[in-house]
Amino acid sequence: MNPPIGESNLATLLATLQPELQPTVFVFCTIGSEVALPQNLSYVCQFYEQEGTTLILPQAEADRAHLPYHYQCRQITLKVHSSLAAVGLLATVTQALAAEGISGNVVSAYFHDHLFIPSDRATDAIACLEQIALQAASLEGDN
């Protein structure tokens, strides 16, 4: 049986964002394509590029493995189950964050979208996302 495909209506997606800040500080590391991944490394994302492998992992894991890293960040999970084919959700979210001067790196997974936000702006990002949801819910209620 196939899992549900998720919500694709933009108004519904925005009204039900449910942003959730994860407690862990994450970092981005890169490992050259000629280097083997360290054993027993716990990471949330691994992506292969021609220049090397990018890992997103807890800062403590990178420190333990003596991996150099950049971009200390916090993960915000949008708890709404968005369809991978949904149009406009991430554009709306990233535009709102950009208007607040907040950078964000997005990873879309099957059930949810995940934003990696600079650690020092995480609470600002949550407030911004909650405002999007409140405005969207208000508009949905008017219809």
C-alpha positions in Angstrom: 0.0 0.0 0.0 1.3 3.5 -0.9 1.5 6.1 1.8 -0.7 9.2 1.4 0.7 11.8 -1.0 0.1 14.8 1.2 -1.6 18.1 0.9 -1.2 20.2 -2.2 -3.6 23.1 -1.6 -1.4 26.1 -0.9 -3.9 27.9 1.4 -4.3 24.7 3.5 -0.6 24.1 3.6 0.1 27.6 4.9 -2.7 27.6 7.4 -1.4 24.3 8.9 2.4 24.8 8.7 2.9 23.8 12.4 6.6 24.8 12.5 8.5 22.8 15.1 12.0 23.9 16.2 14.3 20.9 16.9 16.6 21.3 19.9 19.8 20.1 18.3 22.4 22.4 16.6 23.2 21.1 13.2 26.1 21.8 10.8 26.9 21.3 7.2 30.1 19.3 6.3 31.6 18.2 3.1 33.7 15.1 2.4 35.6 14.8 -0.8 34.4 12.0 -3.2 37.7 10.2 -2.6 37.2 10.0 1.2 35.1 7.3 2.8 32.4 8.4 5.2 33.4 8.0 8.9 31.9 4.9 10.5 29.1 5.2 13.1 28.2 8.7 12.1 24.7 9.8 12.7 23.4 12.4 10.2 20.0 13.6 9.0 21.0 14.2 5.4 23.5 13.0 2.9 23.7 14.4 -0.6 26.2 13.5 -3.3 27.5 16.2 -5.6 30.3 16.1 -8.1 32.6 18.0 -5.8 31.9 15.8 -2.8 29.4 14.5 -0.3 27.4 17.0 1.8 26.3 15.9 5.3 23.9 17.6 7.6 24.6 16.3 11.1 24.5 17.3 14.7 27.4 19.6 15.6 28.4 17.1 18.4 28.7 14.3 15.8 30.9 16.5 13.6 33.1 17.4 16.6 33.3 13.7 17.6 34.4 12.7 14.0 36.8 15.7 13.8 35.0 17.0 10.7 35.3 20.6 9.7 32.0 22.3 9.3 30.2 25.5 8.4 26.8 27.0 9.0 25.7 26.2 12.6 21.9 26.0 12.3 18.7 24.7 13.9 16.2 22.5 12.1 12.6 23.7 11.8 10.2 21.0 10.6 7.0 22.1 8.9 4.7 19.4 10.4 2.1 19.8 7.7 2.3 16.7 5.4 3.0 18.4 2.1 2.8 16.8 -1.2 6.2 16.6 -3.0 4.3 18.1 -6.0 2.8 21.0 -4.0 3.4 24.4 -5.6 4.2 27.6 -3.8 4.8 26.5 -0.2 8.5 26.8 -0.1 8.5 29.9 -2.2 6.1 31.6 0.2 8.1 30.4 3.3 11.5 31.4 2.0 10.3 34.7 0.7 8.9 35.6 4.1 12.2 34.5 5.8 14.2 36.5 3.3 12.1 39.6 4.0 13.3 39.2 7.6 16.9 38.7 6.6 16.9 35.1 7.6 18.7 32.6 5.4 17.4 29.1 5.1 18.4 25.8 3.6 15.5 23.5 2.7 15.4 19.8 2.6 12.2 18.2 1.4 11.4 14.7 2.5 8.4 12.5 1.8 6.2 13.7 4.6 7.6 17.1 5.6 9.8 20.0 4.6 12.7 20.9 6.9 14.4 24.3 7.1 17.9 24.7 8.4 18.1 28.2 9.8 21.2 30.0 11.4 21.1 29.2 15.1 21.0 32.8 16.2 17.8 33.4 14.1 15.9 30.3 14.9 13.3 31.9 17.2 12.8 34.8 14.7 12.2 32.2 12.0 9.6 30.4 14.1 7.8 33.7 14.8 7.8 34.4 11.0 6.4 31.0 10.2 3.8 31.2 12.9 2.7 34.6 11.5 2.3 33.0 8.0 0.2 30.3 9.4 -2.0 32.7 11.4 -2.6 35.0 8.4 -3.4 32.0 6.2 -5.8 30.5 8.7 -7.5 33.9 9.0 -7.9 34.1 5.2 -9.2 30.5 5.1 -11.7 31.3 7.9 -13.0 34.3 5.9 -13.9 32.0 3.0 
